[in-house]
């Protein structure tokens, strides 16, 4: 069987990929490499590791070149799906160095090991973000794969840098790489630092819901299972050296997302507390995913109305999970 290395699967998107895509593809072996930083919660995937014989977990940091190289020396790796990243914009403003170390140098370690030690024509899929494109005005067309990169935060700049390094390995070494860029994800197992789980948690506990600025910033929301399916299709069918955008076709103002959450939980809008805006806060993101639809036969299946209901219900019913995350890692 072919063996695929998955990085960062104790985090939000990677954990959902593990539970849906990887668990159901038993004709592959999956090696899960995760450093279990504050954004990696092992209990999220502990049962999946224990019950799937085609899974193997390795605790390790992609910034450690020796650990990464040893995996490739000891195991025949035919593919990499690279989720691992520092991803919290606010943290990148406070401490940008760790974002460059993980997102840029960590990605470089993986590329070097895959290029020198991986199976011939190893597939390397790099999971990125629409934030590398910068921001849109309300009347601008949605981001497409040829939109110039113009990141606004240290986080998005580090992801843009890693994207360019991945691309360079295709151009220079002819590596079999694919880059995916996605709009804002939501769904189960997302850490409470992010907008939707934070608002749900605070609303359930009658705490203030902090909203940046006037809350009118616009994001396109994609349900995490749709994103995971897109990643897998890009891994299987994406053309070498290409970029694929995934979006949910669900643009919403942040304030409207918050009000939707309060309405479903049955809590008053008086819990909303507008706070000082984030530095360099991008105004709008929107994704054109025509390329993925045409080349990968991919479309988002979950609309925001249904997805947010499922997400709210999951968090309300799994308060023990979010409390364990907060207790172990903080927010």
Secondary structure, DSSP 8 states (H G I E B T S, - for coil): -EEEEEESTTSHHHHHHIIIIIHH-TTEEEEEEE---TT--THHHHHHHHH-TTEEEEE--TT-HHHHHHHHHHS---EEEE------HHHHHH-HHHHIIIIIIIHHHHHHHHHHHS-TT-EEEEEEEGGGG----TTS--B-TTS-----SHHHHHHHHHHHHHHHHHHHH--EEEEEEE-EEESTT--TTSHHHHHHHHHHTT--EEEETTS--EEEEEEHHHHHHHHHHHHHH--TTEEEEE--S-EEEHHHHHHHHHHHHT--GGGEEEE---TT---B--B--HHHHHHH-------HHHHHHHHHHHHHHTHHHHHHHHHHH--
